[in-house]
């Protein structure tokens, strides 16, 4: 599947699935212009979405991270598309959409997520077959395992309290 077409399809889905108050008419028009130009109704574009549609099983913080990353991918894709377009109208639409995405990202997604993303990227880039990396990983294993155990326990206790609160009349948790 052509990534340019998929981008346009996803931008169109974003424009259609959101309320009219959050997406300007200009943004909708620009996306529709790109959808027509890149023929996003092509049968070759059918299939699963590139970007997650249902984030309801995630916390707001997790949703924020996924959406921030999705916006970053759109910025990179649109920047690449801009290099290959020669039509002024299409170029203007791409620039306008990209500017709105950049503004949205700056307005709503803060630097904490950026720092978290950086740490995750560093983890994903670890060379797991490298002997030095393996030795350092073993050195840090107990510390990481203990942190994960503590966090997992806190999350589980919090979920249990919420479950008990929902089951208790009046929402009060009985004291042990």
N, C-alpha and C positions, 0 to 999 in steps of 0.2 A: 504494500500500500504506500502510495506517495505521501511523504510526510507533509508536504505543502498542502495537499488536499485535506489531509486529516486535521491539520491545524485550522483550516478554514471551517471544516465541519464542526470542530470543537468550539470555535469562537461563535459560530452560529447557534450551537446548542446552548452556550452560555447566554447569549442574547435572548433566546427564546424562553429559557427556563427561569430567568430572573424577572422580578417585577419591573414594570415600566418606570417606576420612580428611581430605580437604581442605575438604569442604563439609559443614557441619553439617546435621543432619536438619531443624532449624528453617528454615534457608535453603531447603532443598529443598521443605519444606512451604509456605513463603511463596511461592516461585516457582510451585509447582503451583496454589496458590490464585489467584494472578494469572492464570495460564494459563487456568484455568477461567472466571474472571470476564471476561476479555477475549477469550474464545473463540479462542485462538491456533491451533486446528486448522482455522480457516476457510480455504477454498480461496483466498481473496484474498491470503493470506500466503505462498503458495507462490512460489518463485523464489529468486534468489540471496540469500545472507546479507548483512546490512548490514556485518558486521564480519568481518575476515579470520579464517579458520579455520586455515589452514596457514601457519605462520611459520617452518617448518623451514629455508627457504632464507636466513634472516636470521641475523645474529649475535645473541648474547644481548643486547647493548646495543641493537640495532635492535628486537628483539622487545620489550624493556623499554619502549622509547619508544612503540611501537604499542599495547602493552597499557595503558600509562599513559594514553594518549590515549583508548583505548576505555573505560577506567574513568571518565575525566572526562566522556565523552559520556553514559555510563549515569547518572552522578550528576546531570547536567543534565536528562536525560529523566525520571528518577524524581522529581526536584524539581518538574518541570512536571506530571507525572501526579498528584502529591500535591495540587496546587492544584485539580485538577478532580474529584477523587473526593469522594463524599459518604458512602460506606459506611465505618463505623468499622473493620471487619475488614480491608478492602482498604487503608485508610489505614495501619493498623498494620503490615501486611505490607510495604507500600512503604517505610515508615520503617525497618523492620528490615533490609530488603535494602539500602537506601541506606546505612545505618550500617555494615553489613558491608563494602560496597564502599569506603566512606571509610576504614575501618580497614585493609583490605587495601592500599589505595593508600598510606596513611601508613606502614604497616609495611614494605613491600617496594620502593617506588619513591621514590628519593631526589631531592634538590634538583638534582643535576647534570642529570637528565633534564628537570626543570622549567625550568632555565636554557636548555637546548638548545631546548626547546619554545618558549620565549619568543623566542629568536633566530629560529627558523624562522617563527613567526607574524609577526615584524617584516619578514622577507624577503617573505612571502606578501602582506603589506599594502602593499608598495611600489607606488607609483603609476607603472607603467611607461610611461604615456603622457605624464607630466609632464616638461616640458623640463628643469627643474632636476634632477629625479631622473636623467634620461638623462645629463646632463652629469656629475653626481657618479659615476654608474656607469662612465662612460668614464675618469674620473680614477682609479678604483680597479681597473680591469680587469686591469692587469698584475700587481698584487699578488695578487688573487684567483686569476688564472690560474696564477701561479707556485705558490701554495699548493696548488691542486688538482693540479697536475702532480707536485709533490713527494709528496703523499699517495698519489696514484695509483701512482706508481713504487714507494713503500714497500709498498703493498698487493700489487702485482704480484710484487715480489721475495719477499715473505713467502709468497705462494701458490706460487711456484716452489720455494722451499725445502721447503715441506710436500710438494709433489708429488714432488720428488727423494727426500725422506726415505721416502716410501711405496714408492718404486720401488727403493731401495737395500736390500740384505739387511741386517738388523740395525738398520735405521732411521737409520744414521749418514750424514751428508751428507759426501761427499768434499771435501776442502779444495782450492780452485783453486791 
